[in-house]
Amino acid sequence: MINILFFAQTRELIGLERLELEPNFHTAEEIRQHLAEKGNKWALALEAGRLLVAINQTISPLSAEVKDNDEVAFFPPVTGG
């Protein structure tokens, strides 16, 4: 299984903290696309170009490979002042 985590506004929009997916995906982008196809709130929360991903707690490009037992976290870019 691939463990998917959602943080900050992404979590608030989707209404879930985590979910598990079968390891049928090759990249984080494939996971993003799959989840975004679930509908309005998913598409908004997982909009391409407005999202960061960490794989096993390392910030990675969406094109990064994922495999069974990976943790994939989606979150919006964070700014500070």
VOVOMAR-417656 format. One record per residue: x, z, y of N, C-alpha, C in turn; residue number from 1. Coordinates in Angstrom, 2 decimals, padded with zeros to 5 digits. Layout:
+---------+---------+---------+---------+---------+---------+---------+---------+---------+-----+
!     npx !     npz !     npy !    capx !    capz !    capy !     cpx !     cpz !     cpy ! pos !
+---------+---------+---------+---------+---------+---------+---------+---------+---------+-----+
!       X !       Z !       Y !       X !       Z !       Y !       X !       Z !       Y ! NUM !
...
+---------+---------+---------+---------+---------+---------+---------+---------+---------+-----+
# end
This chain:
+---------+---------+---------+---------+---------+---------+---------+---------+---------+-----+
!     npx !     npz !     npy !    capx !    capz !    capy !     cpx !     cpz !     cpy ! pos !
+---------+---------+---------+---------+---------+---------+---------+---------+---------+-----+
!  000.84 !  000.00 ! -001.18 !  000.00 !  000.00 !  000.00 !  000.89 !  000.00 !  001.25 !   1 !
!  000.35 ! -000.60 !  002.30 !  001.00 ! -000.55 !  003.61 !  000.18 !  000.41 !  004.46 !   2 !
!  000.83 !  001.40 !  005.02 !  000.16 !  002.39 !  005.85 !  000.17 !  001.92 !  007.30 !   3 !
! -001.00 !  001.76 !  007.88 ! -001.15 !  001.28 !  009.24 ! -001.56 !  002.46 !  010.13 !   4 !
! -000.83 !  002.65 !  011.23 ! -001.13 !  003.71 !  012.18 ! -001.46 !  003.08 !  013.54 !   5 !
! -002.35 !  003.74 !  014.27 ! -002.72 !  003.28 !  015.61 ! -002.50 !  004.42 !  016.58 !   6 !
! -001.94 !  004.11 !  017.76 ! -001.65 !  005.14 !  018.75 ! -002.22 !  004.77 !  020.12 !   7 !
! -002.43 !  005.81 !  020.92 ! -002.83 !  005.71 !  022.32 ! -004.12 !  004.89 !  022.47 !   8 !
! -004.15 !  003.97 !  023.43 ! -005.35 !  003.20 !  023.71 ! -005.78 !  002.35 !  022.50 !   9 !
! -004.83 !  001.90 !  021.72 ! -005.16 !  001.13 !  020.52 ! -006.03 !  001.98 !  019.59 !  10 !
! -005.64 !  003.21 !  019.39 ! -006.42 !  004.13 !  018.54 ! -007.79 !  004.39 !  019.15 !  11 !
! -007.84 !  004.62 !  020.45 ! -009.11 !  004.90 !  021.12 ! -010.09 !  003.74 !  021.00 !  12 !
! -009.60 !  002.52 !  021.17 ! -010.48 !  001.35 !  021.09 ! -011.01 !  001.13 !  019.68 !  13 !
! -010.15 !  001.28 !  018.69 ! -010.54 !  001.04 !  017.30 ! -011.36 !  002.20 !  016.76 !  14 !
! -010.99 !  003.41 !  017.16 ! -011.69 !  004.59 !  016.65 ! -011.13 !  005.08 !  015.33 !  15 !
! -009.94 !  004.63 !  014.98 ! -009.27 !  005.07 !  013.75 ! -007.83 !  005.47 !  014.06 !  16 !
! -007.37 !  006.45 !  013.34 ! -005.97 !  006.87 !  013.46 ! -005.08 !  006.11 !  012.48 !  17 !
! -005.64 !  005.80 !  011.30 ! -004.83 !  005.15 !  010.27 ! -005.73 !  004.44 !  009.26 !  18 !
! -005.12 !  003.54 !  008.52 ! -005.77 !  002.91 !  007.38 ! -004.69 !  002.39 !  006.45 !  19 !
! -005.10 !  002.02 !  005.26 ! -004.16 !  001.46 !  004.28 ! -004.61 !  000.06 !  003.90 !  20 !
! -003.64 ! -000.82 !  003.73 ! -003.91 ! -002.19 !  003.31 ! -003.08 ! -002.51 !  002.07 !  21 !
! -003.63 ! -003.36 !  001.25 ! -002.86 ! -003.87 !  000.11 ! -001.65 ! -004.62 !  000.66 !  22 !
! -000.54 ! -004.64 ! -000.06 !  000.66 ! -005.31 !  000.43 !  000.60 ! -006.84 !  000.29 !  23 !
! -000.43 ! -007.44 !  000.86 ! -000.64 ! -008.89 !  000.78 ! -000.19 ! -009.60 !  002.05 !  24 !
!  000.61 ! -008.96 !  002.86 !  001.04 ! -009.52 !  004.14 !  002.56 ! -009.59 !  004.17 !  25 !
!  003.08 ! -010.62 !  004.84 !  004.53 ! -010.79 !  004.92 !  005.12 ! -010.26 !  006.21 !  26 !
!  004.33 ! -010.25 !  007.29 !  004.83 ! -009.80 !  008.59 !  003.82 ! -008.89 !  009.27 !  27 !
!  004.31 ! -008.17 !  010.27 !  003.41 ! -007.34 !  011.08 !  002.40 ! -008.22 !  011.81 !  28 !
!  002.80 ! -009.42 !  012.20 !  001.88 ! -010.34 !  012.88 !  000.72 ! -010.74 !  011.98 !  29 !
!  000.98 ! -010.96 !  010.70 ! -000.10 ! -011.27 !  009.78 ! -001.10 ! -010.12 !  009.69 !  30 !
! -000.60 ! -008.90 !  009.71 ! -001.48 ! -007.73 !  009.70 ! -002.29 ! -007.68 !  010.99 !  31 !
! -001.62 ! -007.89 !  012.13 ! -002.31 ! -007.87 !  013.42 ! -003.43 ! -008.90 !  013.44 !  32 !
! -003.14 ! -010.12 !  013.02 ! -004.14 ! -011.18 !  013.01 ! -005.31 ! -010.81 !  012.09 !  33 !
! -005.02 ! -010.32 !  010.92 ! -006.05 ! -009.94 !  009.95 ! -006.99 ! -008.89 !  010.55 !  34 !
! -006.42 ! -007.88 !  011.15 ! -007.24 ! -006.81 !  011.72 ! -008.00 ! -007.28 !  012.97 !  35 !
! -007.38 ! -008.10 !  013.79 ! -008.03 ! -008.61 !  015.00 ! -009.27 ! -009.44 !  014.66 !  36 !
! -009.28 ! -010.06 !  013.49 ! -010.41 ! -010.87 !  013.06 ! -011.63 ! -010.03 !  012.68 !  37 !
! -011.49 ! -008.70 !  012.65 ! -012.61 ! -007.83 !  012.29 ! -013.69 ! -007.79 !  013.37 !  38 !
! -013.37 ! -008.19 !  014.58 ! -014.40 ! -008.20 !  015.61 ! -013.91 ! -007.74 !  016.97 !  39 !
! -014.87 ! -007.55 !  017.87 ! -014.59 ! -007.33 !  019.28 ! -013.60 ! -006.21 !  019.58 !  40 !
! -013.90 ! -004.99 !  019.14 ! -013.01 ! -003.88 !  019.48 ! -011.65 ! -004.04 !  018.82 !  41 !
! -011.61 ! -004.60 !  017.64 ! -010.34 ! -004.84 !  016.96 ! -009.54 ! -005.91 !  017.71 !  42 !
! -010.19 ! -006.99 !  018.09 ! -009.51 ! -008.07 !  018.80 ! -008.96 ! -007.57 !  020.14 !  43 !
! -009.73 ! -006.76 !  020.85 ! -009.29 ! -006.22 !  022.12 ! -008.10 ! -005.27 !  021.93 !  44 !
! -008.20 ! -004.38 !  020.98 ! -007.14 ! -003.40 !  020.74 ! -005.85 ! -004.03 !  020.25 !  45 !
! -005.97 ! -005.14 !  019.50 ! -004.81 ! -005.77 !  018.87 ! -004.51 ! -007.14 !  019.47 !  46 !
! -004.77 ! -007.28 !  020.76 ! -004.57 ! -008.55 !  021.46 ! -003.09 ! -008.94 !  021.44 !  47 !
! -002.83 ! -010.18 !  021.07 ! -001.45 ! -010.69 !  021.02 ! -000.81 ! -010.61 !  022.40 !  48 !
!  000.45 ! -010.25 !  022.44 !  001.18 ! -010.19 !  023.69 !  001.00 ! -008.89 !  024.45 !  49 !
!  000.12 ! -008.02 !  024.00 ! -000.13 ! -006.75 !  024.69 !  000.00 ! -005.57 !  023.74 !  50 !
!  000.92 ! -005.70 !  022.80 !  001.00 ! -004.73 !  021.73 !  002.45 ! -004.60 !  021.26 !  51 !
!  002.84 ! -003.39 !  020.94 !  004.14 ! -003.15 !  020.32 !  003.90 ! -002.71 !  018.88 !  52 !
!  004.93 ! -002.90 !  018.06 !  004.83 ! -002.49 !  016.67 !  006.11 ! -001.77 !  016.27 !  53 !
!  005.96 ! -000.75 !  015.44 !  007.10 ! -000.08 !  014.84 !  006.90 ! -000.12 !  013.33 !  54 !
!  007.95 ! -000.50 !  012.64 !  007.92 ! -000.52 !  011.19 !  008.86 !  000.57 !  010.70 !  55 !
!  008.30 !  001.50 !  009.96 !  009.07 !  002.66 !  009.48 !  009.78 !  003.36 !  010.64 !  56 !
!  009.04 !  003.53 !  011.74 !  009.45 !  004.25 !  012.93 !  010.57 !  003.58 !  013.71 !  57 !
!  010.73 !  002.26 !  013.52 !  011.70 !  001.48 !  014.29 !  010.95 !  000.37 !  015.01 !  58 !
!  011.06 !  000.34 !  016.35 !  010.38 ! -000.73 !  017.09 !  010.91 ! -002.07 !  016.60 !  59 !
!  009.99 ! -002.97 !  016.30 !  010.33 ! -004.24 !  015.67 !  009.52 ! -005.35 !  016.31 !  60 !
!  009.98 ! -006.60 !  016.15 !  009.15 ! -007.72 !  016.60 !  007.97 ! -007.89 !  015.64 !  61 !
!  006.90 ! -008.47 !  016.13 !  005.74 ! -008.72 !  015.27 !  006.10 ! -009.65 !  014.11 !  62 !
!  007.15 ! -010.42 !  014.26 !  007.57 ! -011.33 !  013.20 !  008.35 ! -010.62 !  012.09 !  63 !
!  008.59 ! -009.31 !  012.25 !  009.36 ! -008.56 !  011.25 !  008.62 ! -008.50 !  009.91 !  64 !
!  009.39 ! -008.54 !  008.85 !  008.86 ! -008.49 !  007.50 !  008.32 ! -007.09 !  007.18 !  65 !
!  007.23 ! -007.06 !  006.44 !  006.68 ! -005.80 !  005.92 !  006.59 ! -005.90 !  004.40 !  66 !
!  006.67 ! -004.73 !  003.78 !  006.59 ! -004.70 !  002.32 !  005.84 ! -003.46 !  001.86 !  67 !
!  005.58 ! -003.39 !  000.60 !  004.85 ! -002.27 !  000.01 !  005.51 ! -000.95 !  000.41 !  68 !
!  004.70 !  000.04 !  000.73 !  005.10 !  001.38 !  001.14 !  005.64 !  001.48 !  002.56 !  69 !
!  005.60 !  000.40 !  003.33 !  006.01 !  000.47 !  004.73 !  004.94 !  001.16 !  005.56 !  70 !
!  005.38 !  001.74 !  006.67 !  004.48 !  002.29 !  007.68 !  004.56 !  001.35 !  008.89 !  71 !
!  003.42 !  000.83 !  009.30 !  003.36 ! -000.09 !  010.43 !  002.49 !  000.55 !  011.50 !  72 !
!  003.08 !  000.80 !  012.67 !  002.37 !  001.45 !  013.76 !  002.15 !  000.46 !  014.91 !  73 !
!  000.92 !  000.38 !  015.39 !  000.59 ! -000.47 !  016.53 !  000.28 !  000.42 !  017.72 !  74 !
!  000.82 !  000.05 !  018.90 !  000.57 !  000.84 !  020.10 !  000.80 ! -000.03 !  021.33 !  75 !
!  000.17 !  000.33 !  022.45 !  000.36 ! -000.44 !  023.67 !  001.71 ! -000.10 !  024.30 !  76 !
!  002.24 ! -001.00 !  025.13 !  003.46 ! -000.67 !  025.87 !  003.19 !  000.55 !  026.76 !  77 !
!  004.18 !  001.39 !  026.91 !  004.03 !  002.61 !  027.69 !  004.87 !  002.47 !  028.96 !  78 !
!  004.29 !  002.86 !  030.07 !  005.03 !  002.87 !  031.32 !  005.05 !  004.28 !  031.87 !  79 !
!  006.00 !  004.56 !  032.65 !  006.10 !  005.90 !  033.22 !  006.53 !  005.83 !  034.68 !  80 !
!  006.49 !  006.96 !  035.30 !  006.85 !  006.95 !  036.71 !  007.75 !  008.08 !  037.07 !  81 !
+---------+---------+---------+---------+---------+---------+---------+---------+---------+-----+
# end
